[in-house]
Amino acid sequence: MRRLSLMLAFLRDTVLRAPAAQKQEQEQEQEQQSDRAWDDCKQSQDLDRVLTGCSEILGRGNRETAANRAFALNSRGTAHHERGNLDAAIRDYDEAIRLDPRYRAAFHNRGIAHHGRGNFDAAIRDYDEAIHLDPRDALTFIGRGVAHRDIDNLDAAMRDFDEAMRLDSGNAKAFVNRGIAHYERGNFDAAMRDFDEAIRLDPRYAEAFSNRGTAHCARGNFDAAIRDYDEAILLDPRDAVTYIKRGIVHRARGNFDVAIRDYDEAIRLSPRDALAFINRGLAYSDRGDLDAAMRDYDGAIRLDPRHAAAFYNRGNALIDSGKLDAAVRDFDEAIHLDPRDEVTFIGRGVAHSACGNLDAAIRDFDEAIHLNPREALAFDIRGRVYERRGDLGRAVADFREAIRLGHEQARADLDRVEAALAAQQRPPRSGNSSA
């Protein structure tokens, strides 16, 4: 999984009312303290009470000050957001900002909502404004850094996480998020140091253990990864993502039944998570249960019809089931959704090859190599297609390149084709004739 986790925090408790005379502020505070609706609107544990209380306050119209209405809108927007209603949250944040254009928390929280909808540019603009209004808030730098990271602007993300640490050197979230950026750069040692520091600062920080487990995986230390995932689950047994991660490690070690149990739990906790269904499908496929795998891929596509990996993996299962035309259609859709993934072109090339459509197969392997010139498997399989076409010279060149890139399995292919070439080059033996 490319992205390890997303850690953002709403701003609730900042003093949000516009500047006023001290006496007026004290009167407003006294009024709020004796008002049940304000009690409900200000607390954060019971979202129903927040929504009801804030809505009652907003229904009073101009009997409440603009600053108080902005506060209630921000609080209600946060409750909508936590319920997953991002459109309603953004509408409330918009109105709060209209009432108070210097309302930093509303900009921050609207940035989180835009981020959740995948509108990273809008999120960054809101974080920029929140930082302009208060350049001392570490959480907003973390939020902007995560948005930069999600559009692969890792340099800007690093600068934001560094600044968050400068402002708050004990902020474990800043270390975890910078660790994720190091991980995405392939700097696993630096990532590990940041995750270690986050755990030192907060030994009960489940996401720090979960992400450190992923860094251990990248270094091939599966035992340490499992220990970290175990600890993360102990600290937060409702985090479906960590169950998926642990299942991936169990599957990589061949423990398919254990992996499936982890995916089962992830699906119980998050039944609309397509990624859990995809990974369970892979484990079923590895176990040889193609029917169960197909059901999971179908389920993932129903949940997220734009999830390229679901179509790709169902395409592979269809190849294994001998349904080659259907496999090609699934690879077509996966490529439509993600045309930069070389692995899907390899999958479609394999399907075309199995159908006997060798020219189409070679075009797919050509594109896979264009997208990733270090994809050794594409060279190896393209070499086999060239061999089937009788183009042994090109086959040899592809097998040699695959071996150079570290794909030792191509050596047997190379030996076979070189032997065939040598046999072609030997002169024919003359026969003896008898009178």
N, C-alpha and C positions, 0 to 999 in steps of 0.2 A: 504494500500500500504506500502510495507516494506520500500522502499527507498523514502525519502521525497523529496529530490532534489539534484542536483549535481551542485556545483558552482565552476567553474574553470576560470582562466583568462589567455589569451594569453599574452606573452611578445612581445611587438612590439618596444618599444622606447628605449631599452637599446643600448648604443654605442657598436656596434658589430664588428667593424673593428679591425684587429690585430694591435698590437703596431707598430708604425712607427715613423720616424722622424717627429717632429712637423711641419716642412715646408711641407713635403709630405702630411700630414693629412690636412693641411690648403688648399693645392692645390686641393686635392680630394674633400673637402667640397665645395670649390668654383665651381669646375666642376659640382658637383651634384646640387648645387643651381641654375645653369644656364641651367639645362638639364630637358626638359619636362618629359622624361621617368622616371627620378628619382623623380620628383614631384609626378607623378602618383604612382610609386612604394612605396613611403614613406607614402602616406595618407592611411586612413583606412575606409573612408566612402563609396566610390564607388568601389565595388569589381571588376567590369569589368575593371576599370582603373588600379587597382592594378595588375591584371593578365596581362593586356596588357603591362603596363610599365615595370614590372619586367621581363617579357619574352623578351622584347626588349633589356633590359640591359644584360640579360643572353646570348642573341644572339650575343653580341659583343665579346664573348669569352675572350681571354687573353688581349684584349684591356682594360678590367676592371680587377682590382686587385682581387686576390682570396678572400680577405676579403669583397670587395664590392659584388662579386658574391654570397658569403655566405649570406650576408644581403638580397640580392634580393631573394634568394631561401627561406629564412625564411619568408619573407613577402609574397611571392607567396604561400608558403605552408599554411600560416595562412588563406589566401583568399580561397584556395581550401577547407580547413577544414570548414570554415564558410559556404561554399556552400554544405557541406555534402560529399565531395569527399575525404574520409580519405586516400584511397590508394595513390592518387596523392599527398596529403599533406605529407604523410610519405616519399614518394620518394624524395620530395624536402628537407625535414628535413635531410634525410640520406645524401644527397649530400652536404648540408650546413655543416654538421658535418665532412664529409670527407675533405672538404676544410679548415675547422677551427675546429680542435678537442677540442678546449677550448671554444666553442661557447655555453655559458650557455643557452641563450634563445632558441636555437634550441633544446637542450636536453629537456628543460621544455615543449616546444610546442609539440615535438614528444611524450613526456609522455602523454599529453592530448589526442593526436590522438590514441595512443595505448589504452588508457583508454576507449575512445569512441568505439573502436572495441571490448572491453571486454577482452583485453590482459593485465590483471592487473599486472602480473609479469614483463612484458616488461616496462609497465608504471612506476612501482616502480624503476626499474633499471635506467631509464632515469632521474627520479626525484632525485635518489641518486647521479647521476653524476652532475646534476645541483646544488645540495646542496654542493657537494664537491668543485665545482668551485666557488660558492658564498654562504657561510653558513649564510648570513645575509638577504636572501630574504624570506619574510614571505609567499608570494604567492606559492612558490614551496613547502614549508612545508604543506600548505593547500592542494595543489594538491596531494601530497603523502599521506596525512592523509585520503583524500577521497578514494584513491585507497585501502589503508589498510582497511578502513571501508567497502568497497564493497566486500572484501573477508573475512569479519567478524573478522578481526584482530583489535578489538576495542581498546585494550590496546595500540597498536602501533599508531592507529589513534589519540587517546587522547594525546599521547606524542607529535605528530606532531602539533596538534591544539594548545596545550599549548605553544609549542615553537614559533609558529606563533604569538600568543598573546604577548609573551615576547618580540619578535622583533618589534611588531607593536600593541600596546595595544588598538589602536583605529580602528582596522580592524574588521568591522562588519561581514565580511564573515567568519572569524575565529570563532566568537561566534556562528553564525548560524550552521556551520558545526560541531562544538563541541556539540551544542544542539541536532543535529540529532543523533550523537553518543550516547549521554545520553538517547535519546528517544529509540534507538534500544536496549539499555541495560535495558529498562523498568524504568529508573529513570526520571519520567515525571516532577518532581519538579525542578530538576537540568536543564533539557531541557528548561523548562519555563523560568528559570532565565537567561539562555544564550540568548534565543530569545528576552526576555525583554531588555537585554543589547544591543543586535544588533539594536533593534528599537530605543533605546535611542541614540545610536551613529549615526544612519541613519534613521530618521523618514519616509523616502520615499523608504525604502528597501522592495519591494513587497514580496520577498521570505521569509523575516523574519516574516512578518505577515502570509503568507501562512503556514509556518511550525509551527508557534505558534498556528494557528488554529487547526492543526493536534494534537498538544499536548493537547489542550482543549478537543478535541474529546476523546482522550484516558482517560481523567479524567471525561468524561461524561458530560462536560459543553458545550452542543450543541449550546446554544444561543451565548456564547462567541466565539465559533468556527465560526459560521456564520458571526459574526461581523468582525472577522479577515479576513475571506475569502472575504467578501465584500470590505474591505479596500485594500486587495492585488489586487483584480480585478480593483478597482478604480485606483490604482497606475500603474498597468500593465494589461490592458484589453485584451492583446493578449496572456496571459499565459493559455494555454489549461489545464494544470495540475490542476490549482486552481479551474477551473470550474468543473473538475471531482471530486475533493475533496469536493467542496460544494454540488455537486449533491449527493454524498454518504451520507452526513448528512441529506439532504432533504429526501432521500429515507429511511434512518433509522427512520425518524420521520413520515413516512407514506405519505409524500407529493410527490407522484410519478410523477404527472404532472410537478411540479416545478423541480424535479430532471431531468426529461427527457429534459426540456428546457435547463438546464445546460449542459447536455451531448450533445444536439444538437449543442450548441455553441462550445463546445470543439471539436466536429467533424468538424465543419466549419473551426475552426482555425488550426486543425491538422488532416486532413482527413485520414492519414495513422496510426493513433494511435489506435492499437487494443484494448487497455484498455478502451478507451472511448466507443467503441462498446460493449464490455463485460458489462460494468456498465449500459449502456442504456438497454441492453438486460435484465439485472436483474430487472430494474425498470418496463419494459414492462411485464415481467413475474409476478412480484408482482401485477401489475394492472390487470392480467388475460389475457393479450394479448400474447398468446404463439406463434402465427404466427410471430408477430413483433419481439419477443424475439429471435426466431429461425433465422430470417433473420440477426439480429445483430450478433449472435454467428457465423453464417456462414461467415459474413463479416469479423469478427475478425480473423477467421481461414485462410481466403484467405490472409489477410494482414500479418499474422504471424503464419505459420503452426506449429510452435514449442511452441506456447503459451498454456501451460497445462491448465490454468484456462478457456480458451475458450472451450476446449473439456469437461472439468468437468461441466461447467454450461450448455452446450448444452446437456450433458448426463442427467442432472436433468430435463431439459425441455422435453427431450424425454420420461423420466419416466412419467412426468405429462401428456404427450400425449398418453401414453399407448404403446409406441414403445420400448419395453424392450430390445430386442436383439440389436437394434441400440444404445440404451443407454449403454449397456455393452461394445460395441465396442468403444464408445467414452471414457468411463472410462479406458478401456485398453490402449488407446493412451495417455490419461492424465498421467497414471501411468508410461508408458514407458518414457514420457518426464520428469516426476518428481516423482521418486519412493519413495521419503521421505515425501510425503504429506499424512498424515493419513486421511484427510477429503475425498480424492478421493477413498480410500479403503472403507470408510463408504458408499459413493455413490454407488460404484459397489456392495457392499454387499446388499444394499437396492434393487437394480435391480435384483440381483440373488434371493433374498428372494421373490420378487414379481413374478418371473418366477417359483417359487417352488423349486429352486435349493438351498436347505437349507444348505447342507454341504459346498458348495462354498461360501455361504453367511457368514457362521461362520468362514471360513478361512480368509475372507477379514476383518471381525471384529477383529479376532485374530491379524492380521498384523497391523491394525490401533492402537490397544492397545499396541502392541509391540513398535510402533513408538512413541506413546504418551500415557503413562500409566495413564495420568490424563484426557483423553478424555472421559468425562462422557457419551456423547451421544452413543459412541460405546458400552459401557456396557449396556445401556438401550435397544438399538435395538438388540444386541446379546441376551439379556435376553428374548426378545419377540420371537426370532427364537428358542431358547431352549424351550420356552413354546409351540410353535407349534409342536416341535418334541416330546413333552411329557416329557421332562427332567426338571421337575419343580424345583428340588433342585438347579440345576445350574442357572435356571432363577432367583430364589430368590437371590442367591449370587450376580448375576450381577445387579439386581435392587437395592440391598442394597449398592453395591459399587457406583453405579451411584448417589444415594442419598447422600452418604458420600462425593462425589466430588462436591456436590452442585446442582445436577440436580433433582429438586423437582418434575418435571413432572413424574419421575419414581415411585413416591409413589403410584399412582393409580394402576400402573402395579403390584407393590409389594402386595398391598392389595388384588388384584384379585387373584394372584397366591397363596398367603398364605391361602386365603379362600378355594381355590380348594384343596390344600394340606390337610387342616384340614378336608374337606369333605371326602377325600380318607382315612384318618386315623380313622374316626368314624366307630365303628362296625356296621354291617348291622342290621336293625331292624327285629326281628322275626315276622313272620306273624301268625295270628290266623286261625286254621282250624276248620271246623265244621263237625260233623258226619252226 
